[in-house]
Amino acid sequence: MLNYIEVFDVIQVDPTTGREIWTGLTGTRSAVARDGYMIDPAAIVYCPREWLDERGYLDAALARKHPRRWGT
């Protein structure tokens, strides 16, 4: 059985417009906080821990190798 972990879309705020912009990253709560980003709390999903890289972010190439619905 796979060990799943919650991950979040990583967002930044555009300083000129105040709009939230997706960075293209998805990571654990601790990785996002460590790197000074914000999370999109509405975009929580769960993925196998094996799909995370050493920094705590989703390895998109690895996730694409397993085409299945892995989120909520």
N, C-alpha and C positions, 0 to 999 in steps of 0.2 A: 504494500500500500504506500502511496506517495505521501509525503509530508508537505502540506500546503501552508502558505503564509500569505497574509494580506499585503497587497501592494497598492500604490496610489499613483495617479497621473501627477506629474510634477509640473507646477505652473510658476510663472514669473509675472510680475505686474509691470506693465509698460509705464515708465515714469511720466511720460507726457500725456497719456490718455487715461491711465488708471485701469485699463482693460487687463484682464487676466489672459495670458498667452500660454498655451501648452508648449513645453520645451521639447517634446518628442521622447521624453524619458518616462519610465514607470519604475518606481522604486519603493523600498520599504520605508516605513515612517522614520526610522532612525537614520537612514541614508539621506533622506530628503532634509531632515532637520540639520544633520551634520554639515551638509553642503549649502545651507542657508536658503533653501527653496521653500515654497509653500506647497501644500498638498491640496488636491481637489477632493474634498470629503465626499462628494457625490459620485466620484469615480473609483470607488473601492472595488477591487477584484481579488481573487485568490488564485495563486499559481503554485506549482511545485517548487520547493526550495532549490531543487537542482537547476532551475531555470535562471537563478540569480547569479550575477557575476560577483567577483571578489569585493566590489564596492557596494553591493546591495541593490543594484539595478537589474531590471529584467534584461536578459540576453535575448533580444528580438530574433536573431538568427536561429537560436535554439528553439524558441517558442514556435517559429514558423515551420519547423520540421515536424511538429506534432499538431496538425490541423484539427483541433477539436475545441469545443466551447469549454474554456477553462475559467471563465469569470462567473460572476453571480448573475 
